[in-house]
Amino acid sequence: MPSFVSINPFVELSNSIPTIAIQGFLLAMAGLVIGGVVLDIIHKKNVKYFFENAKKAKEKAKTNVSTGRKAKIIAETVAHDVLISGEFCGWKRQVAHLLGMYGTIIFWITSAILVFKYATPTAVTPEIISQLWHLGAAMTCLGAYWFWFFLRVDVAAEGHKWYRVVFTDLFVLSLVVTSTFGLLWSFFQAQGSALGVLFLILFILSNIVLYGGVYWSKFAHMFYKPGAAIQKHLAEADGSRDFLPEPADAPKQFGLGIKREAPRHY
């Protein structure tokens, strides 16, 4: 294992930048996330829609779902749709998403621990925390680069090139770039190279883009997705089905159809 992955890069950084400033930066990024999500909620009225839709679904419900049944549905939805991303069709997309999701979670949690507990010149950081920080960044890179170069929906479906960038790509691109610059900064700083300063600056800027762009990116989407999945399964259980008709119980009469060729863009 490379030696630099066991080093807390924030300890070295604290020799030139006050610890309070490093901690303040992380708090500012958290503030940008909260502010961006709140603005997104106000602008798109997602939460209001969920509550209103749930109220309408309750009025259209055909059966009364018990509290125990609801709890089971919520637990199953969290386990399947959230924890293992089971709603994705295709194991490649599922694995890429899980790598990015869990890598990012590990990266965020360990960043907070390294900065708020061990970011002082005299601090002795447990190697496992530093290793997890680097592992989380590497997992995020692997999942996001895999998604970007091989699994993007519009590449095969619409014939666009992999380098086509639209505004909705802001989240995944800034996320993978932040993790990449974080790893490069840690590596070159451990080597004592001047490139460490360059990648530190790029790491800071990419963080600002990532968290400052919450309102315009798909970042807030991950907060709504679990709620939407739970609401969907509850609606199926009580018969309201989000006001959609029940699946037709008819025999297959029209040949293979879309199953004639395995999809390559999901």
PyMOL commands that set and color helices and strands:
alter all, ss='L'
color gray80, all
select helices_A, chain A and resi 3-6+9-13+19-44+46-60+67-83+91-118+127-151+153-158+167-190+195-212+221-238+241-243+257-260
alter helices_A, ss='H'
color red, helices_A
deselect
rebuild
show_as cartoon
